Amino acid sequence: MDFNLSPYYNSTPLSFTDAQSTLKLTYRSTLLYSEIGRKPFTGLDPIGIRKPKTIGLIKNPEEPIVNSTVDHITLDAEGLVLNNDGTCVFKALQARTFR
């Protein structure tokens, strides 16, 4: 992400709209992570647990999810580590490795 800050030096208060123009953000790229089946992860705080399940040859353990109606695995991007082999590790809510 690139950002451009244009400081405002006058003493007259800016309107909200004018104040917004003092900081411009430009998204350059992003990585979207998803679980098997392309269901996206979320950064919301978990209040539920998904029971262990097997998908093909992959056995998944219990996983933190948003709640019983929003079945998305919750991850904390602050704990993200990208490995050279294409895996990534999230370590805040639970120690897990994803590929």
N, C-alpha and C positions, 0 to 999 in steps of 0.2 A: 504494500500500500504506500502510496506517495501522499504527502500532505503539504499544503501551501498555507502558511500562516501570514495574514496581512494585519499587523497590529493597528489598533485604533488609538490614536493619541489625544483626541479631543476630550473635553470634559462633559460635553453634551451627551446624555444617554442615547444609545442606539435603539431603534426598534428591534424586535426579535428578528424580523426578516433581514434588516441591514446587518445585524450582528452575525447571522448565519453566513454572510458573505466573507467574513474575516477568516474563516477556516474552510478550505476546500480539500476534500478527500478524493483520491482516485484509486480504485481497486485495480491492481495489475493482474493478479491471478489468485486462484484459490485451489485447494484440494478438498474434494468432497469425499468423505469416507462413508462406506455403507457396509452392512453385514450381508451375509449370504441372501440372495434374492433381491439385492439392490435396495433394501430398506435402509434409509439413511439413519445415521446415529444422531443423537441430540445432545445439547449441552445443558438441558434442563436438570434440575436436581431430582434424583430418584426418590420415590416413596414406595416403590414396588419392587418385587423380585420375580423374574421369569424363571420358571422351573427348568431344570436341565432337559435338553432334548437332543436327539441325534438327527442330523441332516446328512443323508448319504453315509459316507464313512467318517464324518466329522461329528464328534460328541462334544456338545457345548455344555459348560457347567452352568450353575445358577448365574444369572446376569442381572445387574440393576437396570430397572426400566422406570419410565416416568410414573405410570400407575397402571391399573388393570385395564383401562380403556385406551391408553396411549402406549402401545407395545413397542417402543423404540428404546434400544440400549442407550444408556446415558454415559457419556464420556467427558472427561475434564481435559480440554485442550491445553491447559497450562502444564499438564504432565506429559505432553506428547514428545516422544523421541522417535525420529525417523532413522531406520537402520539401512545400511547399504544394500541389503538383500531384498528390499522392498517391503519388509515388515515394519509395523509401527507399534509402539508400546505406550499404553496409557497407564499411569501409575497412581492417580489421586484417589479414585473411588475403589479401584481394585487393580491388582497387578495382572495385566492381561497382554498378550501379544496377538496382533491381528495381521493378516496378510491381505 
